[in-house]
């Protein structure tokens, strides 16, 4: 066994105590320490020497620092999204919203969507993923966090979408002009008393996670603003917690929307599609 492979095995054993994906974590951190892609480490670990930095990265992970913050990115959809402390890390479950957009585009035909709004854009995750699938579309991302917006602008530049994606500071829909035929939103939806893993609770921004006692505070603010922002025939897609389908549906129907639900790959309710009734 090569020195690199042996170190990955040892690190995997250590990380088992704090991670659900210890082997993947160990491999990603080795690749980061070496400055190469993970597949290169896996294909031929014997060509590399173990850098001194590796032990330091493992120690950071053992202290529950998220992998994405350590390596500086999270792969989402087909994109590499740069992230760092103070910015919500993209989750695979959120890809459900992008998949829903592709399904809607097949139904609505060429030219849809043309103008996209991403409320609570964070590092630009949903907006940039959707724009990557629709080259003729343009979009606006809005977030309260200037730190998140700085990452979003950098990501748009790095991904070649700076001319199509603009970003502005804002509190949900307040101060936004114009109409959009697609609105995306992954708001905070965790109840204030819910317990989270240390990776999340101790590192990711609370403002992007928690939304009052029942986790619905931000839906109560967002949904009433949607009618004035949606173009005729427009649709809004909201991410929800796995147990929130009925409660958020009731809020949306009370605001005059028809609601459909999409499930994530784990079979959990994950996205609500809102159209004017």
VENPEJO-V848913 format. One record per residue. RES is the residue in three letters. NEAR is the number of other ideal C-beta (glycine too) atoms within 10 Angstrom. Layout:
[[RES & NEAR] [RES & NEAR]]
This chain:
[[UNK & 10] [UNK & 14] [UNK & 12] [UNK & 22] [UNK & 16] [UNK & 12] [UNK & 21] [UNK & 25] [UNK & 12] [UNK & 12] [UNK & 23] [UNK & 18] [UNK & 12] [UNK & 16] [UNK & 21] [UNK & 14] [UNK & 8] [UNK & 15] [UNK & 19] [UNK & 10] [UNK & 13] [UNK & 17] [UNK & 15] [UNK & 14] [UNK & 26] [UNK & 25] [UNK & 20] [UNK & 20] [UNK & 26] [UNK & 26] [UNK & 19] [UNK & 21] [UNK & 23] [UNK & 20] [UNK & 9] [UNK & 13] [UNK & 12] [UNK & 16] [UNK & 10] [UNK & 14] [UNK & 21] [UNK & 13] [UNK & 9] [UNK & 11] [UNK & 20] [UNK & 10] [UNK & 12] [UNK & 18] [UNK & 10] [UNK & 18] [UNK & 16] [UNK & 8] [UNK & 14] [UNK & 19] [UNK & 13] [UNK & 12] [UNK & 22] [UNK & 23] [UNK & 11] [UNK & 14] [UNK & 23] [UNK & 15] [UNK & 12] [UNK & 15] [UNK & 17] [UNK & 21] [UNK & 21] [UNK & 23] [UNK & 20] [UNK & 19] [UNK & 18] [UNK & 11] [UNK & 21] [UNK & 22] [UNK & 11] [UNK & 23] [UNK & 20] [UNK & 10] [UNK & 20] [UNK & 13] [UNK & 24] [UNK & 19] [UNK & 24] [UNK & 16] [UNK & 11] [UNK & 17] [UNK & 26] [UNK & 26] [UNK & 22] [UNK & 24] [UNK & 15] [UNK & 13] [UNK & 18] [UNK & 21] [UNK & 20] [UNK & 21] [UNK & 26] [UNK & 20] [UNK & 16] [UNK & 21] [UNK & 24] [UNK & 11] [UNK & 11] [UNK & 17] [UNK & 18] [UNK & 9] [UNK & 7] [UNK & 14] [UNK & 7] [UNK & 7] [UNK & 11] [UNK & 19] [UNK & 26] [UNK & 14] [UNK & 16] [UNK & 23] [UNK & 26] [UNK & 29] [UNK & 28] [UNK & 26] [UNK & 30] [UNK & 27] [UNK & 30] [UNK & 30] [UNK & 33] [UNK & 28] [UNK & 31] [UNK & 25] [UNK & 23] [UNK & 25] [UNK & 24] [UNK & 17] [UNK & 15] [UNK & 20] [UNK & 8] [UNK & 11] [UNK & 22] [UNK & 16] [UNK & 27] [UNK & 21] [UNK & 30] [UNK & 24] [UNK & 26] [UNK & 13] [UNK & 20] [UNK & 9] [UNK & 15] [UNK & 27] [UNK & 22] [UNK & 15] [UNK & 24] [UNK & 28] [UNK & 17] [UNK & 14] [UNK & 27] [UNK & 23] [UNK & 12] [UNK & 15] [UNK & 19] [UNK & 9] [UNK & 19] [UNK & 14] [UNK & 9] [UNK & 19] [UNK & 25] [UNK & 15] [UNK & 23] [UNK & 12] [UNK & 12] [UNK & 18] [UNK & 12] [UNK & 19] [UNK & 18] [UNK & 9] [UNK & 10] [UNK & 18] [UNK & 6] [UNK & 9] [UNK & 14] [UNK & 23] [UNK & 20] [UNK & 26] [UNK & 27] [UNK & 30] [UNK & 26] [UNK & 24] [UNK & 20] [UNK & 20] [UNK & 24] [UNK & 18] [UNK & 16] [UNK & 13] [UNK & 9] [UNK & 12] [UNK & 7] [UNK & 13] [UNK & 13] [UNK & 12] [UNK & 20] [UNK & 15] [UNK & 15] [UNK & 12] [UNK & 17] [UNK & 20] [UNK & 16] [UNK & 12] [UNK & 14] [UNK & 21] [UNK & 17] [UNK & 20] [UNK & 21] [UNK & 15] [UNK & 10] [UNK & 14] [UNK & 24] [UNK & 22] [UNK & 17] [UNK & 19] [UNK & 24] [UNK & 14] [UNK & 15] [UNK & 23] [UNK & 23] [UNK & 14] [UNK & 17] [UNK & 25] [UNK & 14] [UNK & 9] [UNK & 19] [UNK & 21] [UNK & 15] [UNK & 7] [UNK & 10] [UNK & 21] [UNK & 25] [UNK & 25] [UNK & 23] [UNK & 27] [UNK & 23] [UNK & 25] [UNK & 20] [UNK & 14] [UNK & 11] [UNK & 21] [UNK & 18] [UNK & 10] [UNK & 15] [UNK & 26] [UNK & 19] [UNK & 12] [UNK & 20] [UNK & 23] [UNK & 14] [UNK & 10] [UNK & 17] [UNK & 13] [UNK & 21] [UNK & 13] [UNK & 17] [UNK & 13] [UNK & 15] [UNK & 17] [UNK & 14] [UNK & 19] [UNK & 11] [UNK & 10] [UNK & 8] [UNK & 14] [UNK & 19] [UNK & 26] [UNK & 26] [UNK & 26] [UNK & 20] [UNK & 27] [UNK & 15] [UNK & 15] [UNK & 10]]
